[in-house]
Amino acid sequence: MLQLVHFGMPFGVWVESLVKGLLAAMLAIGLALIYRANRVVNFAQADLGTVPAGFSASFILFWGWPYFLGLSVGLVLALVLGATVELALVRRFRNAPRMVVTVATLGISQLLVVLGILIPRWWGKNLASERLPPPFHWKFTPTWQLHFWRAQPGSYILNANHLIAMVLAPLSIVFVAWFLNRSRLGVAIRASAERSDRAAMLGIPVARLNTVVWAIAAMLAYLALFLRSGISGVPLGYAAGLPALLVALAALVIGRLERLPTIAAAAVALSLLEAGVDWNSQSPYLAYPIMGAAMFVALMAQRSSSLRRDNDATSSWRGAEEVRPLPPHLAHAGWVPTAKWTLLAFGVAGVLLVPTLFEVDNVIKATALVCFTIIGLSLVVLTGWAGQISFGQMALVGIGAAVSATVTSRWHVDLTIALLVGGAAGAAAAFLVGVPALRLRGLYLAVTTFALSLAAEYWLLSDRFFHWFPKAEERFSRPPLFGRVSVDSPTRYYFYAVAVLALVYLALRGIRRSRTGRVIVAIRENERAAQSFSVGVVRAKLTAFVISGAVAGVGGALYAHLNQAFSVSSYSTGESFSVFTSAVIGGLGSLGGAFLGAAYLRGTRWFIHDQAWQLLSTGFGVLLVLLVLPGGLGSLWVKLRDVGVRLLTGRRVDEPLVLAPVDAKADAPVGDAA
């Protein structure tokens, strides 16, 4: 209704948008199927169809295969690819926290995108923007426009590719519905999705059913991308799948992650809305905030679920256990304190000697590493402490950066105050987003922050729409601290950034040891038990998100003044995925994991120039680290610490302390002993 009233468009565009909505519904249903099976959001869903669609398009365009033969071969490849991904990669994480599995899907997505781009190069050609020719001649040119239920003149040409999509897309959706509701295999999939542990006890092959689900999801993704190739060109690259992924994820949220009819209808409605905005506005990016607003309204209208599968403790999004401290009898035993303070001294000396040991460009990179460490700390608070996921953290970082850059460049506010203002802006944005999303359990915050990230990148922080922040080409100077201490040089700003990091670390450490921190972690561990002690679950989660937003805003403000410019490209949606991956790789069990993750993911890009070693920062490297260390690099550090303590004391960390027995007769008075 909103699209027809405010965003009228030619009937041909309306039909094409309806077709694209059906294709987006296929992606959304694939997401829902995998969520049912594995309780994770598969961020590689759109990319599962990239590889088989690339092969099919190459067969048709470069080898001249018939249209339907290429379609059939690609369908087989999609089924094989989906099963292979589940067997070779996803199943390796069956005992890992679902937070880790979600990050693994991001790594899988990067691998599939690279493979999809490389496929046409085997023919020495490029598939970018290529359209599949229709297999037969058919054209339809409607000459009217729908606007507020009125027909107005307009024209648009539809061809056989639109007709085939209008037939195959609904048939695919109907087939999935029939398969889940009527076939024995589908009923078993639904049963295992309800309670996988109980289904396994009843003899249902849950692992095998997961393979079938991934194969079906890959088939849906392939059909969606292949049919779209004949309408708007072959979609290649990571950025090409983000808009479609937003529509699919928004529909997934509106459908409560599992209601397939609602998900399909929402995907079609959102696609129509996106097309109407695109047709009537000067920029297509205006559709992102409108879809985000629609998602917020849908979240506010939904009620908290009382279903067992939603409230089951096994559905916790806990990423990793917190690092256990050394027992007191070992922390003060022998050479352990000496080794601890020696390592700490070496670490502090290394930080202080960075400007002396490195060139100016590497000092600037080290300062950026400090900024991303602070951003990682914000995710440790949100994900490690509260068990919530944010895929739009760089949007909060960007908001803090834009606000702080504005107050220093235009209002000439002190830099330290600007950092506090940036933190306040990040906290306010987190509060506004968290109020509707944190009312419900599950992945609603993750999907909502993903929509926020796209809306901020293409609308809120874009100079096409707003001019309240400095443009990318406008450089601004760093004001002296308190009007006296200059931080203009890279060395001085590096030490200032290190000081800010130390203060943020100490503040978060204090919060973690306070009642607020204990309540946040208690909510993560067991919501029902925390509620029995009159703890407000939503309030605790919102507190964690606001603290996380404040820290992210401070990191963004620090990063903007490092660059002495504000560019929205530095706070893109891809960067949000990157910082989340960095936090999980570093380890969410301790604040120190933020530094380890930033050093691994950013350090391999910035400080290592060997191409072979730079593979560690790609999707391949992410999957490798998570396969070997599901708890992240922080878990490796804990293992090394425990080994060191054992070598120094001769006792294992997990070995219980056995007290010597007390001789009652020896301690008794002489008269009693007699």
Buried (B, 14 or more C-beta within 10 A) or exposed (E): EEBBEBBBBBBBBBBBBBBBBBBBBBBBBBBBBBBBBBBBBBBBBBBBBBBBBBBBBBBBBBEEBEBEEBBEBBBEBBBEBBBBBBBEBBBBBEEBBBBBBBBBBBBBBBBBBBBBBEBBEEEEEEBEEBBBEBBEEEEBEBEBBBBEEEEEEBEBEBBBBBBBBBEBBBEBBEEBBEBBEEEEEBBBBBBBBEBBEEBEEEEBEBBBBBBBBBBBBBBBBBBBBBBBBBBBBBBBBBEBBBBBBBBBBBBBBBBBBBBBEBBBBBBBBBBBBBBBBBBBEEEBBBBBBBBBEBBBEBBEEBEEBEEEBBEBEEBBBBBBBBBEEBBEEBEEBEEBEEBBEEEEEEEEEEBEEBBEEBEEEBBBBBBBBBBBBBBBBBBBBBBBBBBBBBBBBBBBBBBBBBBBBBBBBEEEBBBBBBBBBBBBBBBBBBBEBBBBBBBBBBBBBBBBBBBBBBBBBBBBBBBEBEEEBBEBEEEBEBBEBEEEEEBEEBBBBBBBBBEBBEEBBEBBEEBBEEEBBBBBBBBBBEBEEBEEEEBEBBEBBBBBBBBBBBBBBBBBBBBBBBBBBBBBEBBBBBBBBBBBBBBBBBBBBBBBBBBBBBBBBBBBBBBEEEEEEBEBBBBBBBBBBBBEBBBBBBBBBBEEBBEBBBEBBEBEBEEEEEEEEEEEEEEEEEEEEE
